Amino acid sequence: MVAAFRHGLASLLLRASRYGKLVQRDHGTLPFLRRGSVFSLPPRGTFAAFRSSEIVTEEKEDSVSASADNNGEDDLRRRVFQLGTPRRSAAAAIEKWIAEGGTVEQSELRGIVKQLARSRRYKHALEILEWMGKHHEYTLSAGDYADQIDLITKVHGIDAAERYFEALSPAQITCASYTALLHSYASAKLTEKAEVLFDKMKKSNSTLSILPYNEMMTLYMSKSRYDKISALVEELSDKQISPDLFTYNLWISACAATLDINSIRRILDKMSCDPNFSDGWKMYVRLVNIYITAGRLENTENTIVETDKKITQREWITYDFLIILYAGLGNGEMISQIWKSLKMISQKMTGRNYVSILSSLIMLGRTKQAAQIIDEWKRSTAPCYDVSLTNRLLDAFAQAGLSGHATLLHRMLSEKDLQPRY
């Protein structure tokens, strides 16, 4: 169970680093929060619940579009989704459609690829991209090459993805294709290969974005190499590459894992001065401050030494900051998925886990879910409900200038006869 927990944590960190990002067609850059990316998902089993709300929602939409698109009219998308088994060829379905007089637009094919990937039908998605590559009337973009690397990794493995990457011409190798292969290495925790590729990428003529740095930081986070994360942050500053919210969250999580609270506060101050500072970032900063205050995280000069036979404090803290991250992104569904999976763990959760989920849900206005969490905490025996902790959470809301949220939480606790002080 602990091994599954750690694998789920690594998978979730990797997906968070790429959440909603896709290659910007024509430019090959990777902007913040672009929808529809072809990104990896955690394995089935204990942590299969770690799936973004976008994927869950869009898979349902894809199912509807496959069965009833255009009011039941025949079209290429419908035919591809009706293939079902991977043994049937998506390329053959396209050829048959054309032979019957149907037209095929590249934008339509890309849309089908995205929907197939979200539905985990990677083989059919890959076949469509390969079919596009064999027909010269279609010009593959930087995103197409990157998506193909990602899909080849899923269908045929990393070795096959490496061969595909190495066969690309210099003009076809961009930041996007480098990053796709880098993500494959990071997912497999192939640190040495990732570092070699990352160095090669920096020496190339490719325009760097924040995403490959997030990939490397995520890899180092999963390996507890917190010193490496600090070094990458310094490099970002030297190269004048702007961090995004995921970068800041990884940086803060690394500091929290070693209980370097002073550094966290300096990072929060830096975020507040960042030109990209937005309402989502503001919520994130407030939630981190609330978490530190209510959870009584304090500085320590000693390294946290914990047994590998149980879930460690730093791992719990990392999950807490992922919940806070998705609150800053406004993704309440993802928060719910993380929490459901955490409840499947036999080892008891900490009071700080409840602080992170409660404060995040209340900030997002999800009062019904927050009330359910309070009920769960009240019923739990490990850890027992801690009135002093909820009192500190109330104080933390007030200190953050969120008296309305504090009043809401106080009312919810009072209605459940939990006798909060406020």
C-alpha angles and dihedrals in degrees: 000000000000090000090052090049092054093045089050091049092052092047093049093048090052093049093046089055090058100030111148095347123133136165112275105237115244095013104052094220125132113232125196118273101357110165129233104039122164098236135158124266130209117263122270117266131053095001099034087110089074094098126131119249088238091062095044092048096042094049088058090048091048091052090053093047091049094053103034109017114152091006092301096312118148115258139150096263091054092049093050094049091048090060090085106174118066089231089075115081124244089194090056090050090055092048091049091049091053092045088056090055099265122146125229122208119195091227089056092051091050090050091052091049091054093049093047091050092050088052090050092245090136098158094058091044090052092048091056093051090048090050090052090051092055094053112073094202086076121069114210116223129214087262092054092055091046093049090049091055090050093048094045088054090054096044104033106012138250096295091060091047090052091052091050091049093048090051093057117105119244089255091055095051110089138153087276096057092043090051094048091056090042089055090052090054093046091050090054091043091238093159099173094049091045092052093048092049092045091053090047090050092052091050093050126086091252117126106243123226130190094260100080089049089052089050092053093044090051091050092050090046090056089051094046090241094146094160089062091055092056090050091053091050090054089049091053089055092049092050093042093235111155116234119227130213092275091055092051092047093053091047092049092044090054091052092046091051089060093038093243094154095163090061090049091056091049090051091050089052089050091051091053090057095045112115088226091060108137140165090275091053090047090055090048092051092049093049092050090052091047091049093050093046098044094037092048094227107181135187120265131181091204125088113245107250114196135160119261089222094080140034106280131225092248090054093051089048091051090055090048091055091048088056089050090048093056090046088057088050091050092239104141093164092061090050089054092050092052092048094049090054094047089056089060091067116101094213113087120259121235130246088248089062088061091046092055096047096042096047092045095050093046091050089052091050093245095140096157092056091044090054090051090052090052089052091050092049092047091053095044122103096192107075100010117224108276115209091189089059093052089048089054089048090054090049091048092054090050093048089052090057092252100124091149091058090046090053091049092051091046091053092048092050093046092051088057093049093245094137101225120191114232 
